[in-house]
Amino acid sequence: MADMAQQRAAWAEKFRAATESDPIIQCYAKYYTCDFLLDMEALRVGVQMRDGRV
């Protein structure tokens, strides 16, 4: 179970870094706020975005 938590945390950090470093996403998502779930069968990740930041 700890391994799954580590995978989830690593994936979430990569997603955050990719999203927040992409200038086009930042341009379009500057005021974007939402919560969503990415369900990838073996791994589920809840994502919160506030003003374009994960």
Number of C-alpha atoms within 10 A of each C-alpha: 6 7 8 12 11 11 13 16 13 12 14 16 13 12 14 15 13 13 17 16 12 10 11 11 14 16 10 10 17 13 12 12 13 11 10 10 10 10 10 8 6 6 12 12 14 11 15 14 15 14 13 18 18 18
